[in-house]
């Protein structure tokens, strides 16, 4: 499952991290992959300088198994800013959009994990195209604001080409409303418009604004370790249940 939106700042990385942890709490074996050169997800997970990252995976210097780092709750493949330097080189490779798919198909991870989540950059470049080609589906985080809603139309239009040419089986699994502020009329209005205008898609339980979510990455703790009674923890746990139930 790719976690993807063309717009940044919509809770994409926070959602990847929190959903993975929630699913592990529900007994699922999860692997997450950071394919964003900004490496925000990797920062949330470790302070270590990783000896293998998605750069090695995409350059085919290492296998999927060799890049996996074992975590307390879920395993991960980290990213690095150096991934940006590999972009020009990757663009010269034949079938460049299918590198990740081939690597995954050659691996044994489908036998070891229930879910693989890929945290994508907010663009439609070579890294995202690799993620979309390798994925069965996409979850689209969407901030509860009018600008984010307008961006969904552009996103869905942009996805038509990779779906047609690279991965006809790719589907939008659902839209995840984020940063819902129940005290702000504009935020509530945006959420209601999202539900009304995109009724053809599954709309997950909205993630309410929660200051505790801003603490992710501090001491490498999840929202469930920071405050399992917070709105953030409760909402992401419900989303995880919805993902399990299809």
N, C-alpha and C positions, 0 to 999 in steps of 0.2 A: 504494500500500500504506500503510494507516494503522498506525502503531506505537502501540498503545493498551492501557491497563489502568486500571481504576478506582482501583487502589491506587498511591500514589506511592512513590518510592524503590526501584523494582524494576529500574532500569537502562534505562528507556525512552529517555531522551535519549542516554545513552551508546551504546546499541545503534543508534539512528538514525544517529548520527555515524560510528560504527565500521563499520557495514554499508555505508554510502554510500562510505566511503573504500576499504573492501575491494573493493567492486564496481568502483570506478574502477581499482584496481590490476589487476583482471582484465579490463580493457579495456571496461567498460561506461560509458555516459554517464548520469550520475545528477543529478537535481534533488531537493533536500530542501526541505521547507516547515515552518516553525515556526509552529504555530497555537495555541501555548500562551502566554497573557499573561505567564507567568513568564519566558519568553524564555531559558531555560537553553541551548538549542541555539544560539541566536543569539550568546550570550555565548561559547560555545566556538569560534565561527567568526570573530568580528570584534570589534574595539574601537571601530569607527566608529559614529557615530550615523547610522542609515540614513534616507535621505530617503523611501523607500517600503518598506512592510511589509505583512504580511497584513491589517492594519487597513484600508489603502487598497484592498486586493483585495476584502475583504468588504463594504466600504462602496461598492464599485464606482466609486471615484475613479480607479483605475488598472487597467490590464490586467495579465495574468500576466507578459507580456514586460517591461513597464515596472517590475515589482517584482523581477525576477531580478537577483541579484548574482553576478558571475562569480568562481568560486574556482579555486585551483590544481588541485584534484583533482575537485571537483564544484561545481555551482552551487547557490545557495540563495535562498530568500525568507525573510527574517527576520521576527521578531515584536517586539512592544514592549508594555510594561506598559499603555500607552495603549489597547491593544485592549480591556481591561476596561471602559473608559469607553464603548466603542461597543456594548457588549452590550445595553443597554436599547434603544438606537436600532434595532439589528438585529432585536430581538424584535418590533418593530412592522411589519416589512417582510413583504409577501406572499411566500409560498414561501421563507421565510427560511433553511430548511435546505438549499436548493438553490443558493444564491448561488455557492459555490465550484465546484460541478459545472458550472454555466453558464459561469463564467469560464474554466474549464479547457477546456470544449468549444469555446469561442470562440477559444481560443489555438492556437498551432502547436506546442506542446511535445511532443505525441505523435510528431511527425516528428523532433524533435531529441534526445529522451532515451529511454533504454531503461527507466528506472525513475523514478518519483516517490514519495518517501517523505514521509509527513506525520506529524510529531511532535505528538501530541495531548495535551491536558491530562488529568489524572486525574479526569475528571468526565464527565457525559453532558449537558452544556449545549450551547448554540448552536454553539460552535466545534467541538466533537467531532462533533456531528450533521452539520455541514457536511462535515467530513472523511469521515465514514462514508458519506454520500450520494454523495460524489465518488469513493470508492475502489472498486476491484475486490475487494480483500481486506484482511484484518487479520492482523498478526503480534502476538501477545500475549506480552510479556516477563513472566516469572513468577519471582520470587525463590525459591530453594530453601529455603523455610521453611514450616512448617505453616500459618501465618496466610495466607500468599499463596495456598496451595493451596485453602484454604476460600473465599477471595475469588473464585476462578475460577468457582465455581458461580453466584455472584451476578452476575458479569460476563456469563456466557453467557446467563443469564436476562434480564438487562437489554438485551442486544443483540437479542432477539427482536422487540421493538417497532420499532426503526428499520429492521431488516431487512425486516419485513413491510410497513411503511407508507412507507418512504423509498427503500429500495434492495434489492429482492428478490434481486438477483444477488450481493449482498455475501456473501463466504465467509470463514471463518477459515482463513487460509493455514497457520497453525501456531502452536505454543507454543514460546517461546524461554526455556529455563531459564537463569537468571542467578544470579550470586553463589553458585555451587556451591563449597563448602568440603569437599574430599575428606578433610580431617583431622578434620572434625566429624561425628560419627555422625548427629546430628539433620539436618544438611544433606543428607547422603547418603540418609538415610531419606526425606526429603521429595522428593528427586529420584526415587527409586525408586517412591514413591507416585504421583508425577506421571505417570511413564511407564506405570504399571499402570492408574491410574484414568482416564486420558485417552488411551487407546490408539486411539480413533476419530480423533484428530487427529495431524497430523505433529508430532513432537517434534524440534526442531533440536538440533544439537550444543550441549551446555551450555557456558555461559561460566563458567569457573572464577574464583574470587576472585583478584584481581590488583591489588596496590597501585599499579601503573603506571597503571591505568585511572582512579585518583583524580587523576592529574595532567592529565587532559584539560581544556582551557581555559587552562592555563598556556602562555604564548607561542603560544596558538592552534594547538598541535600535536596531531596524531592519535596514537593508540596505536602506529601503525606507524612514526611518526617518533620517538616517545619510546623505544620498544624493540620492534623488529619481531620479536625472538626471544621476547618475553614470551608467557605463556599467553593474555593478552587478545588479542594480535595473531593468534596461531595459531588461537584459537577463532573469532574473528569472520571470519577468512578462510575457514574451513571452512563457516561459516554462509552466507557469500556464495556459495560454490560450490553449496551446497544450494538456495539461492534460484534461482540460474541454472538448475539442473537440475529445478526445479519441485517 
